[in-house]
Amino acid sequence: MPILVHFIVAVWVAVFLHRRRWQGAIILIGATAVMPLIGRLIGMITEAGGSVSFPLAIALSVVMCAIGVLLYIQPRQIPSIRCRQCKYDLDCNTTGVCPECGTTMPQCLARQSRANAAKRILEAESEHERMVDSNLREPERQPSF
């Protein structure tokens, strides 16, 4: 039984590490197919015979597959652009040069960084315009003496 539990946990970790990739799906499908065979093998080795371990392995296989699918569909984080030398965050950098260590970054990363910076600038400008509009709509308050 501990062998099955360790196998299931190892499958879940592997599926989570390869979530939303074809490798994660292959790991989950393969492990689901192999699980009843492992149960049958354990049943042959133990004195209880295959009749007890095989149905248990089928049930564990279903549970493993269900939880594995939930782990597989978890979203992956979008990585930020970092300097290869000093790991400085270059998301808003538009020059293509790291301000910390002076390392130049590849052209494709510089374009992506400029796009991220432009998007953030537009969001900040629209937020500023909303604040200005809301301040203009409020009536002026007279100082009370």
N, CA and C of each residue as an Amber inpcrd file, in Angstrom:
protein
   435
   0.8060000  -1.2080000   0.0000000   0.0000000   0.0000000   0.0000000
   0.8480000   1.2710000   0.0000000   1.9210000   1.3660000   0.7980000
   2.7460000   2.5740000   0.7470000   3.3530000   2.8090000  -0.6400000
   3.6010000   1.7420000  -1.3810000   4.1530000   1.8940000  -2.7260000
   3.1490000   2.6250000  -3.6150000   1.8910000   2.2570000  -3.5040000
   0.8570000   2.9160000  -4.3030000   0.7180000   4.3910000  -3.9300000
   0.7690000   4.6930000  -2.6490000   0.6390000   6.0770000  -2.1900000
   1.8100000   6.9150000  -2.7070000   3.0190000   6.3840000  -2.6100000
   4.1850000   7.1050000  -3.1310000   4.0890000   7.2890000  -4.6370000
   3.6200000   6.2850000  -5.3290000   3.4430000   6.3770000  -6.7770000
   2.4360000   7.4690000  -7.1330000   1.3170000   7.5070000  -6.4150000
   0.2780000   8.5070000  -6.6830000   0.8010000   9.9150000  -6.4310000
   1.4920000  10.1100000  -5.3260000   2.0370000  11.4330000  -5.0090000
   3.0680000  11.8500000  -6.0540000   3.9040000  10.9290000  -6.4900000
   4.8910000  11.2430000  -7.5200000   4.2020000  11.6360000  -8.8360000
   3.1220000  10.9640000  -9.1710000   2.3780000  11.3080000 -10.3860000
   1.7780000  12.6970000 -10.2510000   1.1740000  13.0190000  -9.1070000
   0.5780000  14.3320000  -8.9150000   1.6180000  15.4420000  -9.0070000
   2.7860000  15.2200000  -8.4160000   3.8510000  16.2270000  -8.4870000
   4.2960000  16.4170000  -9.9390000   4.4830000  15.3200000 -10.6650000
   4.9180000  15.4160000 -12.0580000   3.8650000  16.1000000 -12.9250000
   2.5920000  15.7900000 -12.6930000   1.5190000  16.4210000 -13.4740000
   1.4590000  17.9100000 -13.1670000   1.6180000  18.2860000 -11.8920000
   1.5720000  19.6980000 -11.5330000   2.7530000  20.4590000 -12.1360000
   3.9220000  19.8570000 -12.1360000   5.0870000  20.5240000 -12.7180000
   4.9600000  20.6900000 -14.2290000   4.2460000  19.7780000 -14.8840000
   4.0710000  19.8410000 -16.3380000   2.6370000  20.2010000 -16.7090000
   1.9630000  20.9740000 -15.8440000   0.5710000  21.3130000 -16.1090000
   0.4340000  22.1420000 -17.3820000  -0.6830000  21.8880000 -18.0710000
  -1.0160000  22.5540000 -19.3240000   0.0230000  22.3170000 -20.4210000
   0.7350000  21.2320000 -20.3450000   1.6580000  20.8010000 -21.3990000
   1.3330000  19.3600000 -21.7440000   1.7740000  18.9320000 -22.9090000
   1.4640000  17.5640000 -23.3330000   2.1510000  16.5330000 -22.4500000
   3.3040000  16.8630000 -21.8540000   3.9940000  15.9210000 -20.9800000
   3.1480000  15.5720000 -19.7590000   2.4510000  16.5680000 -19.1980000
   1.6000000  16.3110000 -18.0470000   0.4580000  15.3750000 -18.3820000
  -0.1240000  15.5410000 -19.5660000  -1.2160000  14.6620000 -19.9850000
  -0.7200000  13.2350000 -20.1880000   0.4530000  13.0850000 -20.8000000
   1.0210000  11.7510000 -21.0280000   1.3230000  11.0620000 -19.6990000
   1.8810000  11.8150000 -18.7450000   2.1910000  11.2450000 -17.4240000
   0.9070000  10.7580000 -16.7580000  -0.1420000  11.5700000 -16.8090000
  -1.3990000  11.1990000 -16.1520000  -2.0560000   9.9930000 -16.8250000
  -2.0890000   9.9780000 -18.1420000  -2.6900000   8.8470000 -18.8590000
  -1.8970000   7.5650000 -18.6180000  -0.5770000   7.6630000 -18.6990000
   0.2690000   6.4830000 -18.4770000   0.1480000   5.9370000 -17.0730000
   0.1360000   6.8310000 -16.0870000   0.0300000   6.3780000 -14.6980000
  -1.3360000   5.7590000 -14.4180000  -2.3830000   6.3120000 -15.0250000
  -3.7170000   5.7410000 -14.8380000  -3.7940000   4.3370000 -15.4390000
  -3.1190000   4.1160000 -16.5600000  -3.1240000   2.7940000 -17.1860000
  -2.2610000   1.7970000 -16.4120000  -1.1780000   2.2640000 -15.8010000
  -0.2380000   1.3750000 -15.1130000  -0.7060000   1.0290000 -13.7020000
  -1.5270000   1.8850000 -13.1010000  -1.9300000   1.6940000 -11.7080000
  -2.5900000   0.3350000 -11.4460000  -3.5500000  -0.1250000 -12.2360000
  -4.1270000  -1.4560000 -11.9680000  -3.0980000  -2.5870000 -12.1080000
  -2.1450000  -2.4180000 -13.0140000  -1.0980000  -3.4400000 -13.1530000
  -0.2130000  -3.4970000 -11.9200000   0.0810000  -2.3370000 -11.3460000
   0.8660000  -2.3020000 -10.1110000   0.0850000  -2.9740000  -8.9870000
  -1.2350000  -2.7070000  -8.9240000  -2.0670000  -3.3540000  -7.9100000
  -2.0940000  -4.8620000  -8.0730000  -2.1860000  -5.3350000  -9.2950000
  -2.1870000  -6.7800000  -9.5560000  -0.8470000  -7.3840000  -9.1440000
   0.2560000  -6.6960000  -9.4640000   1.5920000  -7.1740000  -9.1060000
   1.7500000  -7.2500000  -7.5880000   1.2880000  -6.2210000  -6.8860000
   1.3670000  -6.2400000  -5.4220000   0.4990000  -7.3660000  -4.8650000
  -0.6630000  -7.5950000  -5.4720000  -1.5370000  -8.6820000  -5.0260000
  -0.8990000 -10.0390000  -5.2230000  -0.1220000 -10.2280000  -6.2990000
   0.5550000 -11.5000000  -6.5350000   1.6860000 -11.7220000  -5.5380000
   2.3580000 -10.6400000  -5.1770000   3.4980000 -10.7650000  -4.2660000
   3.0320000 -11.0440000  -2.8420000   1.9530000 -10.3660000  -2.4230000
   1.4740000 -10.5590000  -1.0490000   0.6860000 -11.8570000  -0.9330000
   0.3830000 -12.2290000   0.2800000  -0.3490000 -13.4650000   0.5270000
  -1.8350000 -13.3330000   0.2360000  -2.3510000 -12.0840000   0.1850000
  -3.7920000 -11.8810000   0.0210000  -4.2610000 -12.2720000  -1.3750000
  -3.3890000 -12.2680000  -2.3280000  -3.7940000 -12.5910000  -3.6950000
  -4.2570000 -11.3420000  -4.4180000  -4.5180000 -11.4770000  -5.6900000
  -4.8890000 -10.3340000  -6.5130000  -6.2990000  -9.8440000  -6.3030000
  -7.1430000 -10.6010000  -5.6310000  -8.5490000 -10.2240000  -5.5080000
  -8.7590000  -8.9900000  -4.6300000  -7.9130000  -8.7480000  -3.6470000
  -8.0720000  -7.6030000  -2.7610000  -7.3930000  -6.3700000  -3.3410000
  -6.1920000  -6.4900000  -3.8530000  -5.4150000  -5.3500000  -4.2870000
  -5.8660000  -4.7820000  -5.6270000  -6.3890000  -5.6220000  -6.5320000
  -6.7710000  -5.1320000  -7.8480000  -7.9580000  -4.1640000  -7.7870000
  -9.0530000  -4.4680000  -7.0840000 -10.1390000  -3.4720000  -6.9860000
  -9.7070000  -2.1930000  -6.2740000  -8.8560000  -2.3350000  -5.2720000
  -8.3330000  -1.1650000  -4.5820000  -7.4990000  -0.3090000  -5.5320000
  -6.6930000  -0.9580000  -6.3570000  -5.8770000  -0.2250000  -7.3170000
  -6.7430000   0.4860000  -8.3540000  -7.8470000  -0.1330000  -8.7670000
  -8.7700000   0.5140000  -9.7020000  -9.3710000   1.7630000  -9.0650000
  -9.8090000   1.6520000  -7.8150000 -10.3960000   2.8040000  -7.1150000
  -9.3670000   3.9180000  -6.9390000  -8.1650000   3.5430000  -6.5420000
  -7.1060000   4.5500000  -6.3970000  -6.7430000   5.1760000  -7.7370000
  -6.8210000   4.3980000  -8.7950000  -6.5380000   4.9120000 -10.1250000
  -7.5480000   5.9860000 -10.5340000  -8.8040000   5.7520000 -10.2120000
  -9.8540000   6.7340000 -10.5250000  -9.6460000   8.0200000  -9.7180000
  -9.3460000   7.8640000  -8.4360000  -9.0970000   9.0300000  -7.5850000
  -7.8530000   9.7800000  -8.0600000  -6.7920000   9.0380000  -8.3820000
  -5.5600000   9.6590000  -8.8630000  -5.8140000  10.4320000 -10.1490000
  -6.5850000   9.8700000 -11.0450000  -6.8690000  10.5160000 -12.3140000
  -7.7040000  11.7850000 -12.1020000  -8.6980000  11.7260000 -11.2340000
  -9.5550000  12.8860000 -10.9960000  -8.7570000  14.0510000 -10.3980000
  -7.9650000  13.7690000  -9.3830000  -7.1550000  14.8250000  -8.7730000
  -6.0560000  15.2740000  -9.7340000  -5.5170000  14.3460000 -10.5140000
  -4.5140000  14.7050000 -11.5120000  -5.0540000  15.6570000 -12.5630000
  -6.3010000  15.4550000 -12.9750000  -6.9130000  16.3750000 -13.9430000
  -7.0710000  17.7580000 -13.3260000  -7.4680000  17.8180000 -12.0610000
  -7.5750000  19.1150000 -11.3940000  -6.2240000  19.8160000 -11.2980000
  -5.1760000  19.0720000 -11.0510000  -3.8360000  19.6650000 -11.0090000
  -3.3700000  20.0830000 -12.4020000  -3.7480000  19.3020000 -13.4050000
  -3.3150000  19.5690000 -14.7850000  -3.9190000  20.8590000 -15.3350000
  -5.1450000  21.1860000 -14.9440000  -5.8030000  22.3630000 -15.5140000
  -5.4580000  23.6600000 -14.7830000  -4.6300000  23.5920000 -13.7520000
  -4.2250000  24.8050000 -13.0500000  -3.4400000  25.7040000 -13.9970000
  -3.6790000  27.0250000 -13.9540000  -2.9600000  27.9220000 -14.8630000
  -1.4900000  28.0520000 -14.5040000  -0.6960000  28.2920000 -15.5110000
   0.7320000  28.5420000 -15.3180000   0.9370000  30.0390000 -15.1200000
   1.9240000  30.4140000 -14.3380000   2.2220000  31.8250000 -14.1410000
   2.9360000  32.3750000 -15.3700000   2.6350000  33.6250000 -15.6870000
   3.3230000  34.2800000 -16.7860000   4.6470000  34.8010000 -16.2350000
   5.7630000  34.3380000 -16.7800000   7.0480000  34.7750000 -16.2370000
   7.3320000  36.2310000 -16.5970000   7.9330000  36.9430000 -15.6680000
   8.3230000  38.3120000 -15.9560000   9.6800000  38.3030000 -16.6570000
   9.9890000  39.4160000 -17.3140000  11.2650000  39.5300000 -18.0210000
  12.3220000  39.9190000 -17.0000000  13.3620000  39.1160000 -16.9130000
  14.4380000  39.3640000 -15.9550000  15.7760000  39.4080000 -16.6830000
  16.6990000  40.1820000 -16.1040000  18.0580000  40.2490000 -16.6370000
  18.7310000  38.8960000 -16.4360000  19.4190000  38.4410000 -17.4410000
  20.0900000  37.1400000 -17.3420000  21.2860000  37.1780000 -16.3950000
  21.8590000  38.3480000 -16.2110000  23.0530000  38.4730000 -15.3790000
  22.7110000  38.6460000 -13.8940000  21.8650000  39.6530000 -13.5770000
  21.6150000  39.9870000 -12.1700000  20.1810000  39.7090000 -11.7230000
  19.3240000  39.2240000 -12.6050000  17.9220000  38.8760000 -12.3220000
  17.0590000  40.0870000 -11.9790000  17.4380000  41.2860000 -12.4140000
  16.6590000  42.5020000 -12.2010000  15.3880000  42.4390000 -13.0500000
  14.2650000  42.9230000 -12.5200000  12.9880000  42.9050000 -13.2440000
  13.0080000  43.9710000 -14.3370000  12.8810000  43.5300000 -15.5970000
  12.9680000  44.4340000 -16.7460000  11.6260000  44.6340000 -17.4480000
  10.5070000  44.4200000 -16.7540000   9.2010000  44.5190000 -17.3920000
   8.9340000  45.8970000 -18.0050000   9.2690000  46.9650000 -17.3300000
   8.9910000  48.3190000 -17.8390000  10.1920000  48.9640000 -18.5090000
  11.2360000  48.2200000 -18.7030000  12.4460000  48.7550000 -19.3280000
  12.2190000  48.8840000 -20.8290000  12.4350000  50.0860000 -21.3610000
  12.2440000  50.3080000 -22.7950000  13.5550000  50.5000000 -23.5400000
  14.6800000  50.5310000 -22.8230000  15.9630000  50.7960000 -23.4740000
  16.6350000  49.5400000 -24.0000000  16.3370000  48.3810000 -23.4130000
  17.0040000  47.1510000 -23.8100000  18.2980000  46.9150000 -23.0590000
  18.5890000  47.7600000 -22.0510000  19.7990000  47.6310000 -21.2360000
  19.3760000  47.5790000 -19.7710000  19.9490000  46.6470000 -19.0280000
  19.6380000  46.5170000 -17.6080000  20.2110000  47.7090000 -16.8470000
  19.3980000  48.4200000 -16.0420000  19.9150000  49.5610000 -15.2950000
  20.8150000  49.1640000 -14.1230000  20.7410000  47.9200000 -13.6860000
  21.5540000  47.4630000 -12.5590000  22.9790000  47.1210000 -12.9740000
  23.1060000  46.2780000 -14.0210000  24.4360000  45.7890000 -14.3760000
  24.8830000  46.2050000 -15.7820000  23.9930000  46.7870000 -16.5840000
  24.3660000  47.2540000 -17.9150000  24.3350000  46.1940000 -19.0040000
  23.8320000  45.0010000 -18.7130000  23.7500000  43.9350000 -19.7020000
  22.6550000  44.2600000 -20.7130000  22.9670000  44.0610000 -21.9940000
  21.9420000  44.2710000 -23.0190000  21.1130000  43.0080000 -23.1610000
  19.8200000  43.1920000 -23.4370000  18.9540000  42.0320000 -23.5930000
  18.6380000  41.8350000 -25.0700000  18.2630000  40.6240000 -25.4470000
  17.9540000  40.3440000 -26.8440000  16.8190000  41.2270000 -27.3610000
  16.7770000  41.4280000 -28.6620000  15.8240000  42.3300000 -29.2850000
  14.3750000  41.9000000 -29.0400000  14.1030000  40.6020000 -29.0840000
  12.7260000  40.1400000 -28.8930000  12.2380000  40.4470000 -27.4800000
  13.1150000  40.3150000 -26.4840000  12.7330000  40.6360000 -25.1160000
  12.5300000  42.1330000 -24.9460000  13.3400000  42.9250000 -25.6420000
  13.1940000  44.3800000 -25.5630000  11.8500000  44.8040000 -26.1440000
  11.4370000  44.1790000 -27.2640000  10.1310000  44.4970000 -27.8570000
   9.0000000  44.1280000 -26.9130000   9.1170000  42.9580000 -26.2920000
   8.0900000  42.5100000 -25.3590000   8.0290000  43.4420000 -24.1500000
   9.1820000  43.8690000 -23.6760000   9.2420000  44.7670000 -22.5420000
   8.6160000  46.1150000 -22.8900000   8.8730000  46.6190000 -24.0950000
   8.2780000  47.8830000 -24.5240000   6.7560000  47.7660000 -24.6070000
   6.2650000  46.6230000 -25.0820000   4.8180000  46.4260000 -25.1730000
   4.1930000  46.4180000 -23.7840000   4.8560000  45.7560000 -22.8340000
   4.3500000  45.7440000 -21.4530000   4.3630000  47.1480000 -20.8630000
   5.4260000  47.9080000 -21.1330000   5.5230000  49.2610000 -20.6010000
   4.4520000  50.1550000 -21.2150000   4.2210000  50.0230000 -22.5130000
   3.1990000  50.8360000 -23.1700000   1.8180000  50.5280000 -22.6030000
   1.5480000  49.2680000 -22.3570000   0.2580000  48.8740000 -21.7980000
   0.0790000  49.4620000 -20.3980000   1.1220000  49.4200000 -19.5880000
   1.0280000  49.9730000 -18.2320000   0.8830000  51.4900000 -18.2530000
   1.5430000  52.1570000 -19.1960000   1.4220000  53.6110000 -19.3050000
  -0.0030000  53.9850000 -19.6850000  -0.5870000  53.2630000 -20.6480000
  -1.9700000  53.5340000 -21.0460000  -2.9390000  53.3130000 -19.8870000
  -2.7210000  52.2650000 -19.1100000  -3.5770000  52.0180000 -17.9510000
  -3.4410000  53.1320000 -16.9250000  -2.2150000  53.6060000 -16.6880000
  -2.0010000  54.6800000 -15.7170000  -2.6330000  55.9800000 -16.2110000
  -2.5200000  56.2690000 -17.5200000  -3.1160000  57.4860000 -18.0650000
  -4.6310000  57.4530000 -17.9570000  -5.2330000  56.3020000 -18.2530000
  -6.6900000  56.2220000 -18.1580000  -7.1450000  56.3590000 -16.7030000
  -6.3920000  55.8070000 -15.7720000  -6.7160000  55.9520000 -14.3530000
  -6.6040000  57.4170000 -13.9380000  -5.5720000  58.1140000 -14.4230000
  -5.3820000  59.5280000 -14.1110000  -6.5400000  60.3530000 -14.6750000
  -6.9620000  60.0510000 -15.9180000  -8.0800000  60.7730000 -16.5290000
  -9.3670000  60.5550000 -15.7420000  -9.5920000  59.3500000 -15.2630000
 -10.7910000  59.0850000 -14.4600000 -10.7650000  59.8900000 -13.1650000
  -9.5870000  59.9870000 -12.5510000  -9.4800000  60.7490000 -11.3080000
  -9.7280000  62.2300000 -11.5700000  -9.1640000  62.7620000 -12.6610000
  -9.3600000  64.1730000 -12.9940000 -10.8280000  64.4350000 -13.2810000
 -11.4760000  63.5690000 -14.0520000 -12.8940000  63.7360000 -14.3670000
 -13.7510000  63.7100000 -13.1110000 -13.4540000  62.8110000 -12.1940000
 -14.2510000  62.7350000 -10.9690000 -14.0290000  63.9640000 -10.0960000
 -12.8170000  64.5420000 -10.1150000 -12.5550000  65.7560000  -9.3350000
 -13.2450000  66.9610000  -9.9510000 -13.3470000  67.0070000 -11.2670000
 -14.0100000  68.1260000 -11.9270000 -15.5110000  68.0940000 -11.6940000
 -16.0740000  66.9440000 -11.5380000 -17.5190000  66.8130000 -11.3410000
 -17.9580000  67.1900000  -9.9330000 -17.0770000  67.0860000  -8.9800000
 -17.4370000  67.4330000  -7.6110000 -17.5310000  68.9520000  -7.4620000
 -18.5620000  69.4390000  -6.7750000 -18.6450000  70.8940000  -6.5780000
 -17.5490000  71.3540000  -5.6250000 -17.1250000  72.5880000  -5.8660000
 -16.0820000  73.1370000  -4.9980000 -16.6510000  73.3930000  -3.6110000
 -15.8900000  73.1000000  -2.6450000 -16.3260000  73.3130000  -1.2730000
 -15.8220000  74.6790000  -0.7990000 -16.7190000  75.3950000  -0.2020000
 -16.3540000  76.7030000   0.3320000 -15.7540000  76.5370000   1.7140000
 -14.6660000  77.2130000   1.9980000 -14.1100000  77.1050000   3.3450000
 -15.0750000  77.6990000   4.3800000 -15.2060000  77.0320000   5.4670000
 -16.1030000  77.5320000   6.5240000 -15.2690000  78.2090000   7.6030000
 -15.7540000  79.3780000   8.0360000 -15.0510000  80.1460000   9.0640000
 -15.7870000  80.1340000  10.3540000
